[in-house]
Amino acid sequence: MVEGLCAWPGCESAAEATLDGRLWCRTHFLDTAAKRFKEYDARLHQGEPTQAERDAITKFLLELMRQAPTLIASAKSLTAAQRERILAVSFSATELYKQAQREPREPRNLPILIYREEEAEGRREPALALNVSKLGACIATTGASKAGETIWLQWPQNTQRAFARIVWSKRIAASQYLIGIEILDCENFWETGDTTPDAG
C-alpha cells in the first residue's frame, strides 16, 4: 500500500505507485514512465549501451513492469483510457526489457553481404559486422535503412544466409551508417562464416 503525496511539483494528489524511488499519482506515474521510457528506448536504438547504462535501463524497466499491474489492481476508479494506457506502458516495457537483456556483443570485423527481399537476385551490398551476439549485430553499411525493415545477411564465401530485422539505424557520415539487427531465423549464423581449414 503506497502512502503519501505525489512527488510531482505542485501536485497534491495521493500517491498510488512508485518509480525511481519516488511516489506518484496515476497521472504523473504515467507521465514519468513515458518520459523515461522514451529516453531509454532512444538510447538503445543509438547503438550498443555501456554495461552501466544497460543496468540502469533494466532496473527501471523491471520496476515499471512490477508497478503497472499493481497500479491497475489497487487504484480506485481507473478510467478505461487510463487502464489501457497502463497496460500499453507495461507491454512496451516488457518488449524493451527483452532488448536490453540480450546477450553482450563481441567485437568483430566480419565482412558480410546484405540485401533486401526485392534484391534477392540482384545487388548485394558489402558490409562489415563490427560486433555480434548470438542473434544480433552492429553492422557498418553504405546504404540508408529504417528501423523495422527486414534484410538478408549472407557470407561472401558461402551461401549461408539469415533473415534479420533492423532494430535501429544511425547515420555517422555521408553514405556511412550503423545498423543494429536482430536475426529472426538462424541461431548459429555467425558460426557458419568460419571457413578456416582444419590443421593438417
C-alpha positions as CSV (number, residue, x, y, z in Angstrom):
1,M,0.0,0.0,0.0
2,V,1.5,3.3,-1.1
3,E,1.1,6.2,1.3
4,G,2.0,9.8,0.9
5,L,1.6,12.5,-1.7
6,C,2.7,12.6,-5.3
7,A,6.2,13.9,-5.8
8,W,5.3,15.9,-8.9
9,P,5.8,19.6,-8.1
10,G,2.5,21.3,-7.2
11,C,0.6,18.0,-7.3
12,E,-1.4,17.3,-4.1
13,S,-2.9,14.0,-5.1
14,A,-2.4,10.9,-3.1
15,A,0.4,8.6,-4.3
16,E,-0.7,5.4,-6.0
17,A,2.6,3.9,-7.3
18,T,6.4,4.3,-7.0
19,L,9.0,4.7,-9.7
20,D,12.7,5.6,-9.3
21,G,12.3,5.6,-5.6
22,R,9.6,8.4,-5.6
23,L,5.9,8.4,-5.1
24,W,3.5,9.3,-7.9
25,C,-0.2,9.6,-8.5
26,R,-1.5,7.7,-11.5
27,T,-1.3,10.6,-13.9
28,H,2.3,11.6,-13.0
29,F,3.4,7.9,-12.8
30,L,2.3,7.5,-16.4
31,D,3.9,10.8,-17.5
32,T,7.2,10.0,-15.7
33,A,7.2,6.4,-17.1
34,A,6.6,7.6,-20.6
35,K,9.3,10.2,-20.5
36,R,11.9,7.9,-19.1
37,F,10.8,5.1,-21.4
38,K,11.3,7.4,-24.4
39,E,14.8,8.3,-23.3
40,Y,15.9,4.7,-22.7
41,D,14.3,3.5,-25.9
42,A,16.2,6.1,-27.8
43,R,19.4,5.2,-26.1
44,L,19.1,1.5,-27.0
45,H,18.5,2.5,-30.6
46,Q,21.5,4.8,-30.8
47,G,24.0,1.9,-30.5
48,E,25.4,-0.5,-28.0
49,P,25.0,0.8,-24.5
50,T,27.6,0.5,-21.8
51,Q,27.1,-2.1,-19.1
52,A,26.2,0.7,-16.6
53,E,23.6,2.1,-19.0
54,R,22.2,-1.4,-19.6
55,D,21.9,-2.0,-15.8
56,A,20.1,1.3,-15.3
57,I,17.7,0.6,-18.1
58,T,16.9,-2.9,-16.9
59,K,16.4,-1.7,-13.3
60,F,13.9,1.0,-14.4
61,L,12.0,-1.4,-16.7
62,L,11.8,-4.1,-14.0
63,E,10.3,-1.6,-11.6
64,L,7.9,-0.3,-14.3
65,M,6.7,-3.9,-15.1
66,R,6.1,-4.5,-11.4
67,Q,4.3,-1.3,-10.6
68,A,2.0,-1.2,-13.6
69,P,-0.1,-4.3,-12.7
70,T,-0.1,-3.2,-9.0
71,L,-1.5,0.2,-10.0
72,I,-4.2,-1.4,-12.1
73,A,-5.2,-3.7,-9.2
74,S,-5.1,-1.2,-6.4
75,A,-6.0,2.2,-7.9
76,K,-9.6,3.3,-7.4
77,S,-11.9,4.4,-10.2
78,L,-9.5,3.9,-13.1
79,T,-11.0,5.1,-16.4
80,A,-10.9,2.7,-19.4
81,A,-8.4,5.1,-21.1
82,Q,-6.1,5.1,-18.0
83,R,-6.2,1.3,-17.7
84,E,-5.4,0.9,-21.4
85,R,-2.5,3.4,-21.1
86,I,-1.0,1.5,-18.1
87,L,-1.3,-1.8,-20.0
88,A,0.4,-0.3,-23.0
89,V,3.2,1.0,-20.9
90,S,3.7,-2.4,-19.3
91,F,3.7,-4.2,-22.6
92,S,6.2,-1.7,-24.1
93,A,8.4,-2.1,-21.0
94,T,8.4,-5.8,-21.4
95,E,9.5,-5.6,-25.0
96,L,12.2,-3.1,-24.3
97,Y,13.4,-5.2,-21.4
98,K,13.9,-8.2,-23.7
99,Q,16.1,-6.0,-26.0
100,A,18.1,-4.6,-23.0
101,Q,18.7,-8.2,-21.8
102,R,20.1,-9.5,-25.0
103,E,23.5,-11.2,-24.9
104,P,26.5,-8.9,-24.8
105,R,28.2,-8.4,-28.2
106,E,31.7,-9.5,-29.1
107,P,33.9,-7.1,-31.1
108,R,34.4,-8.5,-34.6
109,N,35.3,-7.2,-38.1
110,L,33.4,-9.7,-40.3
111,P,32.8,-8.9,-44.0
112,I,29.3,-9.8,-45.0
113,L,26.7,-9.1,-47.7
114,I,23.3,-7.6,-47.1
115,Y,20.3,-7.3,-49.4
116,R,16.6,-6.9,-49.3
117,E,13.9,-9.3,-50.4
118,E,13.3,-7.4,-53.6
119,E,17.0,-7.6,-54.4
120,A,17.3,-11.3,-53.8
121,E,18.5,-11.9,-57.3
122,G,20.3,-8.6,-57.7
123,R,22.7,-6.3,-55.8
124,R,24.3,-7.4,-52.6
125,E,25.8,-4.6,-50.6
126,P,29.2,-5.3,-48.9
127,A,29.1,-4.5,-45.2
128,L,31.1,-5.1,-42.0
129,A,29.8,-6.7,-38.8
130,L,31.6,-4.7,-36.1
131,N,30.3,-6.7,-33.1
132,V,28.0,-9.7,-32.8
133,S,25.9,-11.7,-30.4
134,K,24.1,-14.9,-30.9
135,L,21.1,-13.3,-32.6
136,G,22.2,-9.7,-33.2
137,A,24.9,-7.5,-34.5
138,C,26.0,-3.9,-35.2
139,I,26.8,-3.6,-38.9
140,A,28.5,-0.8,-40.8
141,T,26.9,-0.1,-44.2
142,T,26.8,2.4,-47.0
143,G,23.1,2.3,-47.6
144,A,20.4,4.0,-45.6
145,S,17.9,1.8,-43.7
146,K,15.0,2.3,-41.3
147,A,14.1,0.6,-38.1
148,G,11.6,-2.2,-38.7
149,E,12.9,-3.0,-42.2
150,T,13.9,-6.6,-42.9
151,I,17.1,-7.7,-44.7
152,W,19.0,-10.8,-45.6
153,L,22.6,-11.4,-44.4
154,Q,24.9,-13.6,-46.4
155,W,28.6,-14.7,-46.1
156,P,30.7,-13.7,-49.1
157,Q,32.4,-17.1,-49.1
158,N,29.4,-19.4,-49.0
159,T,25.6,-19.4,-49.5
160,Q,24.6,-19.5,-45.8
161,R,22.2,-16.6,-45.1
162,A,19.9,-15.3,-42.4
163,F,16.8,-13.2,-42.3
164,A,17.0,-10.2,-39.9
165,R,15.1,-7.2,-38.7
166,I,16.7,-3.7,-38.4
167,V,16.2,-2.6,-34.8
168,W,17.9,0.8,-35.1
169,S,19.8,2.8,-37.7
170,K,22.2,5.7,-37.3
171,R,23.9,7.9,-39.9
172,I,27.5,8.5,-38.9
173,A,28.8,10.3,-42.1
174,A,27.9,10.8,-45.7
175,S,26.9,7.4,-47.1
176,Q,28.0,5.7,-43.9
177,Y,25.5,4.1,-41.5
178,L,25.5,1.8,-38.5
179,I,22.5,-0.5,-38.1
180,G,21.6,-2.8,-35.2
181,I,19.9,-6.0,-36.4
182,E,18.1,-9.0,-34.8
183,I,18.4,-12.3,-36.6
184,L,15.0,-14.0,-36.9
185,D,15.6,-17.4,-38.4
186,C,19.1,-18.7,-37.6
187,E,20.7,-19.3,-34.3
188,N,24.2,-20.0,-35.5
189,F,24.7,-17.7,-38.4
190,W,27.9,-16.1,-37.0
191,E,29.4,-19.6,-36.6
192,T,28.8,-20.6,-40.2
193,G,31.1,-18.0,-41.7
194,D,34.3,-19.6,-40.3
195,T,35.7,-21.4,-43.3
196,T,39.3,-21.7,-42.0
197,P,40.5,-25.2,-43.0
198,D,41.4,-27.7,-40.3
199,A,45.1,-28.0,-39.5
200,G,46.7,-31.0,-41.2
